[in-house]
Amino acid sequence: MRATSGTDSTELLVGIAARAHGLRGELVVDVHTDSPDERFTSGSVLTARRAGVPDAVLTVESTRPHSGRLLVRFVEVPDRDAAEAMRGARLLIGSDAVPPPTDPDEFHVHQLEGLRAELEDGSVVGSVREVVHGPGGELLVLVRPGRPDALVPFVRAIVPTVDLDGGRVVLTPPEGLLDLE
């Protein structure tokens, strides 16, 4: 089972503008997508969202790799000052721009967030708040009323059923996994 990056049902996070690079308006971008070649290709249009500032529409002019990140030039960001103003911007695309996965064991993060989490007997244990991508694989973060959040490995042995139409994931957790206070 696998989850790919995203934020919610209408917009998906594909990158974050980390800082300006050079004098020509390039931005160092931390990539948050499994398909950077598609999302940051010349002519791609992204929404830039920063707190306290109206959203901006950005068109990718060029992209090149740089130390595990991307250096991206946007048509609307002509110089270093404009690039500095974009620092911290969340770069988003509409979820309708991403086709559903063809593999039945693969899901987009935005499809999982908000699903009800229940045990095989139907008892509800919480809901999926987010998916965390860790070095050992993905973890579902479950919000549990009156209890601390729980981290559940997103593997078939523990999450055997993802029912998108029914709005739920079914869990078969090993003993003690959900007992944390």
C-alpha positions in Angstrom: 0.0 0.0 0.0 1.3 3.4 -0.8 0.2 7.0 -0.4 1.3 9.9 -2.6 1.6 13.5 -1.5 -1.2 16.0 -1.2 -3.0 18.4 1.1 -6.8 18.2 0.7 -9.5 17.3 -1.7 -9.2 20.4 -3.9 -5.5 21.3 -3.8 -2.4 19.3 -3.7 1.0 20.4 -2.3 3.7 19.9 -4.9 6.5 22.0 -3.4 7.5 24.7 -1.0 9.6 27.7 -2.1 12.5 27.5 0.3 14.6 30.5 -0.7 15.9 32.7 -3.5 18.9 31.5 -5.5 21.1 33.9 -7.5 20.1 37.2 -9.0 17.8 36.1 -11.8 14.7 35.1 -9.7 15.3 31.4 -9.3 13.8 29.7 -6.3 15.1 26.7 -4.5 12.0 24.4 -4.2 11.6 21.5 -1.7 9.7 19.0 -3.8 6.5 17.4 -2.3 5.3 15.3 -5.2 6.1 11.9 -6.7 6.0 13.5 -10.2 8.3 16.5 -10.2 9.0 16.2 -13.9 5.3 16.6 -14.6 4.5 19.3 -12.0 7.5 21.5 -12.7 7.7 21.3 -16.5 8.0 24.5 -18.5 4.5 26.0 -18.9 3.0 24.3 -15.8 0.8 26.6 -13.8 0.9 26.5 -10.0 -0.8 28.4 -7.2 1.5 30.1 -4.7 0.0 30.4 -1.2 1.5 32.5 1.6 0.0 33.5 4.9 -1.5 36.9 4.9 -1.0 37.4 1.1 -3.4 36.8 -1.7 -2.7 33.7 -3.8 -0.5 34.1 -6.8 -0.6 32.2 -10.1 2.9 31.2 -11.2 3.9 29.7 -14.6 7.1 27.6 -14.7 9.6 29.0 -17.0 12.5 26.5 -16.4 13.6 23.9 -13.9 16.9 22.3 -13.0 18.1 20.0 -10.3 20.2 21.4 -7.4 21.5 19.4 -4.4 18.4 17.2 -4.1 16.0 20.1 -4.7 14.9 22.0 -7.7 15.8 25.4 -8.9 12.7 26.9 -10.6 12.2 30.1 -12.5 8.7 31.4 -12.8 7.6 33.8 -15.5 6.0 36.1 -12.8 9.2 36.2 -10.6 11.7 38.3 -12.6 14.4 39.0 -10.1 15.9 38.1 -6.7 13.6 40.6 -4.8 10.5 38.9 -6.2 12.0 35.5 -5.4 12.7 36.6 -1.8 9.1 37.7 -1.5 8.0 34.1 -2.5 10.0 32.5 0.4 7.9 29.9 2.2 5.1 29.9 -0.4 3.3 26.6 -0.7 3.1 25.6 -4.4 -0.2 23.9 -5.2 -2.1 22.3 -8.0 -5.8 21.4 -8.3 -6.5 17.7 -7.4 -8.5 17.5 -10.7 -5.1 17.8 -12.5 -4.0 14.5 -11.0 -5.4 11.3 -12.4 -6.5 8.7 -9.9 -3.9 6.0 -9.3 -4.2 2.9 -11.5 -2.7 0.6 -8.9 -5.5 -0.5 -6.5 -3.0 -0.5 -3.6 -2.0 3.1 -4.2 -3.8 6.2 -2.9 -3.3 9.9 -3.0 -2.9 11.4 0.4 -6.0 13.7 -0.1 -8.1 10.5 -0.6 -7.1 9.2 2.8 -7.3 12.3 4.9 -10.6 12.5 6.7 -11.5 8.9 6.4 -13.1 7.2 9.4 -10.8 4.6 11.0 -12.5 1.6 12.4 -11.7 -1.9 13.6 -13.0 -5.1 11.9 -15.9 -5.2 14.2 -17.0 -1.8 13.0 -16.1 0.2 16.2 -14.7 3.6 15.3 -11.3 4.4 16.7 -10.8 7.9 15.1 -10.2 9.5 11.7 -7.2 10.0 9.5 -5.8 13.5 10.0 -2.8 13.2 7.8 -0.3 10.8 6.2 3.3 11.1 7.3 6.0 9.9 5.0 8.8 8.4 7.0 12.0 6.6 6.1 10.3 3.2 6.9 7.1 4.0 5.0 3.9 5.9 5.4 2.1 6.3 8.7 -1.6 7.3 9.2 -2.0 9.9 11.9 -5.3 9.1 13.6 -7.2 11.7 15.6 -8.9 10.0 18.5 -11.6 11.8 20.6 -10.3 12.3 24.1 -7.1 10.5 23.5 -3.7 11.4 21.9 -3.2 10.9 18.2 -2.1 7.5 17.1 0.5 6.6 14.4 -0.6 3.5 12.4 1.8 2.0 9.8 0.1 2.1 6.4 0.7 -1.5 5.5 -1.7 -4.2 4.4 -1.2 -6.3 7.5 -2.6 -3.4 9.7 -4.8 -1.5 7.2 -6.3 -4.4 5.1 -9.2 -2.3 3.7 -9.3 1.2 2.3 -13.0 1.9 1.4 -13.0 5.3 -0.3 -16.7 5.0 -1.3 -17.6 4.1 2.3 -15.3 6.8 3.7 -13.4 4.5 5.9 -10.2 2.5 6.6 -10.4 -0.8 8.4 -7.6 -1.5 10.9 -6.3 -4.8 12.3 -3.7 -3.3 14.7 -1.3 -5.5 16.7 -2.0 -5.6 20.4 -1.0 -2.4 22.1 -0.7 -0.2 19.0 -3.8 1.9 19.9 -3.5 1.6 23.7 -1.2 4.6 24.1 -2.5 7.2 26.5 
